[in-house]
Amino acid sequence: MAQYVLGVDLGTSAVKVSAVTPEGKIVAQESVDYDLQQPKPGYAEQNPEDWVYATTVSIVRLILNDHIGVDEIEGISYSGQMHGLVLLDENGKVLRPAMLWNDTRSTKQCEEIMAAMGQKFIDITHNRPLEGFTLPKLLWVKENEPEIFAKAKTMLLPKDYLRYRMTGKLAMDYSDATGTVMLDIEKADWSQEILDVFQIPAEMCPPLVESIEDTGNITPQYAEFSGLSTATKTFGGGADNACGAVGAGIDTPNKVLSSIGTSGVILKFEDDARTNYNGVLQFEDHAVPNSYYSMGVTLAAGFSLSWFKKTFGADEDFNDFVNSAADSTVGANGLLFAPYIVGERAPYADADVRGSFIGIDGIHKKSDFVRAVLEGITFSFEDIMEIYREKGAKFDTVVAIGGGAKSAMWQQIQADIFNTKVVSLKNEQGPGMGAAMLAAVGMGWFKNIHECTEKFVEYTNVFVPNPENVEKYKQLHQTYAKVYNQTKEITHELVNFRRENLG
């Protein structure tokens, strides 16, 4: 009889469920979309029942359409969109739509958190309160919907609600719990001090579990609903960034993840809970037990490139457009691009800074601008890498995923700017593969995640730094590093002008 685990990737726009063998082969995948509600500017909400419905439909399709045997599905684990607030009443019923990671209505509550606790909050959580995190959302409900807060008995994150509906058991893994900014990282428990300051009942916080920990079997009710067997086990799972890191093999301190999507992420494995970047970088529990990861975000990484193409090369083939940068030179013939076109997160937490091209000359061609965009995005990542180096970090491998792994030229640019070997994944499957790996380890197929990584994760396309280019990029990055401080006042004035005159 075949053996499978299911990796559930619960994203913002869709769920994708993958059936994976003990050899790490994905034999079938099913996906179902769901809606995002934005009733007001800055609001982003979803109905948690949509997640349950979409996941169940995906599982039913795996069983009926892909002929995955019910008795062959031994375990399930989860990757979840981070930070989303789900509130349940005393009967386990959802009280309001879930407030998602990209809901930004809680600026006032972030300010209140810092006013009440200041540096102490950062010392406990190793993070600064941002609108994306869960605690500010919970305080927003407390202040603006007190009748709902009064009924709330349990707080969950998206994947944890989905697991609850499958098993009837409440739990939250450590990687997602740190993203609530209610966890004492060094004590590995909910922070009673934070709960007391903001008058949040401790009973609202669910039991904490490891990502590979058994979280109960499928209930008879959900088995009837989905077709699954009650013998199927579930496991804690993790936050999508943590699961993405597991799926990319980021399980030792020598590896760093470079992910270029709409936004961009540099994520590094950490092995010491005392590490504290003072909130400049996020610091989270990893899905790898007893370990952590830190990450810095560039808000407009891939978005900068897609914006530039849409504006100046809408009719061109995307690959041809990107590869035209090869007609330019290292340093784009003296042209720099700062990718702050929607503000910036790390290392500059500045929503009102804006991007710029610096050094425009009459000799420049479109290929120089394309090259400058690719280099500018990578320079913004190098800003984060330098924070790691200042902390004494030693890493020898950067795993590139997303858009930055789809262009050999861009991978070489990364290798030269980072002065580090860059590799890509032979079979990039993202957080869903990481979730499946957690289930595989939980089932005992492997003794730990490191052993699973050796079987499931395979690297390809190795790019090594070109020493001549490395020296040129070091010089250019020193110039790039001056751009933020020397343009922020100007761009702030322009943003304010637009607000005052254009609305």
HELIX and SHEET records of a PDB file:
HELIX    1   1 PRO A   48  LEU A   64  1                                  17    
HELIX    2   2 VAL A   70  GLU A   72  5                                   3    
HELIX    3   3 THR A  107  MET A  117  1                                  11    
HELIX    4   4 GLN A  119  THR A  125  1                                   7    
HELIX    5   5 THR A  134  ASN A  144  1                                  11    
HELIX    6   6 PRO A  146  LYS A  151  1                                   6    
HELIX    7   7 PRO A  158  THR A  167  1                                  10    
HELIX    8   8 TYR A  174  THR A  178  1                                   5    
HELIX    9   9 GLN A  192  VAL A  197  1                                   6    
HELIX   10  10 ALA A  202  MET A  204  5                                   3    
HELIX   11  11 PRO A  220  SER A  226  1                                   7    
HELIX   12  12 ASP A  240  GLY A  247  1                                   8    
HELIX   13  13 GLY A  302  PHE A  312  1                                  11    
HELIX   14  14 PHE A  318  ASN A  323  1                                   6    
HELIX   15  15 SER A  324  ASP A  327  5                                   4    
HELIX   16  16 LYS A  366  GLU A  390  1                                  25    
HELIX   17  17 GLY A  403  ALA A  405  5                                   3    
HELIX   18  18 ALA A  408  PHE A  418  1                                  11    
HELIX   19  19 PRO A  431  GLY A  442  1                                  12    
HELIX   20  20 ILE A  449  PHE A  456  1                                   8    
HELIX   21  21 PRO A  467  TYR A  480  1                                  14    
HELIX   22  22 VAL A  483  LEU A  502  1                                  20    
SHEET    1   A 6 ILE A  26  ASP A  33  0                                        
SHEET    2   A 6 ALA A  14  VAL A  20 -1                                        
SHEET    3   A 6 TYR A   4  LEU A  10 -1                                        
SHEET    4   A 6 ILE A  73  GLY A  80  1                                        
SHEET    5   A 6 LYS A 233  PHE A 235  1                                        
SHEET    6   A 6 ASP A 214  ASN A 217 -1                                        
SHEET    1   B 5 ILE A  26  ASP A  33  0                                        
SHEET    2   B 5 ALA A  14  VAL A  20 -1                                        
SHEET    3   B 5 TYR A   4  LEU A  10 -1                                        
SHEET    4   B 5 ILE A  73  GLY A  80  1                                        
SHEET    5   B 5 GLY A 238  ALA A 239  1                                        
SHEET    1   C 2 GLU A  45  GLN A  46  0                                        
SHEET    2   C 2 ALA A  98  MET A  99 -1                                        
SHEET    1   D 2 VAL A  86  LEU A  88  0                                        
SHEET    2   D 2 THR A 154  LEU A 156 -1                                        
SHEET    1   E 2 MET A 172  ASP A 173  0                                        
SHEET    2   E 2 LEU A 208  VAL A 209  1                                        
SHEET    1   F 2 LEU A 183  ASP A 184  0                                        
SHEET    2   F 2 ASP A 189  TRP A 190 -1                                        
SHEET    1   G 7 GLN A 282  ASP A 285  0                                        
SHEET    2   G 7 TYR A 292  THR A 298 -1                                        
SHEET    3   G 7 GLY A 264  GLU A 270 -1                                        
SHEET    4   G 7 LYS A 255  ILE A 260 -1                                        
SHEET    5   G 7 THR A 397  GLY A 402  1                                        
SHEET    6   G 7 LYS A 421  LEU A 425  1                                        
SHEET    7   G 7 TYR A 459  PHE A 463 -1                                        
SHEET    1   H 2 LEU A 336  ALA A 338  0                                        
SHEET    2   H 2 SER A 356  ILE A 358 -1                                        
END                                                                             
